Amino acid sequence: MEPGRTSAEGASGADAHTYRMPIPRLTLTPDASHGPLDGAWWPRCDALELELPSLVGSLEPDPAATIRVTVGPAEWRDAPHTVMAPGRVIAVEPAGPGSEAHVITLDCGTVGRWVLLVVPPGEPAGTAARLLAAAADPENPLTAARMLALAETGRPVGTTGEEK
């Protein structure tokens, strides 16, 4: 590489245009979940086709595995029916009537099912961090909607709060 050039400038033409998906902002329960959630995901934006590939890639290591994702139509109004990801196609379905808001369910071929709280993309970092931690607590009995409602009021979220 020439002096004064950055590694990106010195990269080959093929490497210069390589896109790496950002690591998802995700927390999971350490073992088997005992609550209604298996963790939480904090997407950077509300474009599911941009956010879903990195989430699925972090949860399902086998690119040949069948993945089915169920999302709340209220949170993902423009959700596509399929999302292309490196080496795979992800089927996306709207959740049925009466399903919980702010939840995404991922049925992964080799690792099973994940039910995650979706922290709204615009949530302040401090609030999002509390929600991510609370949703990953296997002793937390709260639903996604209840945790978000508590977070809006500034009350503690999780098993250490008044809602235990």
SVG drawing of the C-alpha trace seen along z (x, -y; Angstrom):
<svg xmlns="http://www.w3.org/2000/svg" viewBox="-58 -11 63 39">
<polyline fill="none" stroke="black" stroke-width="0.4" points="0.0,0.0 1.3,-3.5 2.1,-5.9 -0.8,-8.2 -3.5,-5.8 -6.0,-4.2 -6.6,-0.5 -9.9,-1.1 -8.0,-3.1 -5.4,-0.4 -7.9,2.5 -8.5,4.4 -11.5,3.4 -13.4,6.5 -12.6,5.7 -13.4,2.0 -17.1,2.8 -17.6,5.5 -20.5,4.8 -20.5,6.2 -23.8,6.3 -23.7,4.5 -23.8,6.7 -27.4,6.6 -28.2,5.0 -29.5,8.2 -29.7,9.8 -30.8,13.4 -31.7,15.3 -28.6,17.3 -30.3,20.7 -34.0,21.7 -36.4,18.8 -38.9,19.0 -40.7,15.8 -42.8,14.8 -39.6,13.6 -36.3,15.1 -34.6,11.7 -34.7,8.4 -33.6,6.8 -33.0,3.1 -33.0,2.5 -31.3,-0.7 -34.3,-1.5 -37.7,-0.3 -36.8,1.2 -37.1,4.9 -35.3,5.8 -32.2,4.0 -32.3,5.2 -33.5,8.8 -30.4,10.4 -28.0,9.6 -30.5,10.7 -31.1,14.0 -27.4,14.4 -26.6,14.1 -29.3,16.6 -29.1,19.3 -25.6,20.3 -26.7,22.7 -27.4,20.7 -29.3,23.7 -31.8,23.8 -35.4,22.7 -36.2,19.5 -39.7,18.1 -40.2,14.8 -43.5,13.5 -43.8,9.7 -46.5,7.4 -48.2,5.6 -48.6,2.5 -44.8,2.1 -43.8,3.3 -46.5,1.9 -44.4,2.2 -42.8,5.6 -41.9,7.6 -43.1,11.2 -39.5,12.3 -36.1,10.8 -33.0,11.7 -29.9,12.3 -26.5,13.6 -27.0,17.2 -30.7,17.5 -34.2,16.2 -36.2,15.4 -39.9,15.8 -41.8,13.0 -45.4,13.4 -47.7,10.9 -48.7,12.0 -52.3,12.9 -55.1,11.0 -54.6,10.7 -50.8,11.3 -48.6,9.2 -47.3,5.9 -43.6,5.2 -42.6,8.9 -40.8,10.7 -40.8,14.5 -38.1,16.3 -38.5,20.0 -35.0,21.1 -34.3,24.5 -31.5,25.8 -31.7,23.7 -35.4,23.5 -37.7,20.6 -36.9,17.2 -39.6,14.7 -38.0,11.3 -39.1,7.9 -38.5,5.3 -37.2,2.2 -38.3,-0.7 -35.4,-2.0 -35.8,-5.6 -35.7,-4.6 -33.1,-6.5 -29.9,-4.4 -30.4,-4.3 -34.0,-3.1 -33.1,-0.6 -30.3,0.8 -32.7,1.3 -35.2,3.0 -32.5,5.3 -31.3,6.4 -34.8,6.9 -36.0,9.0 -32.9,11.3 -33.6,11.9 -35.0,15.5 -36.9,14.6 -38.7,11.6 -42.5,12.4 -43.4,9.2 -44.7,9.1 -43.2,6.9 -46.1,4.4 -45.8,4.1 -42.1,3.6 -42.4,0.8 -45.2,-0.8 -43.1,-0.8 -40.1,-2.2 -42.2,-5.1 -43.1,-6.1 -39.5,-5.8 -40.4,-3.1 -38.0,-0.1 -38.4,2.6 -37.8,6.3 -37.9,8.4 -36.3,5.8 -39.2,3.3 -42.6,3.1 -44.1,5.2 -42.5,8.4"/>
</svg>
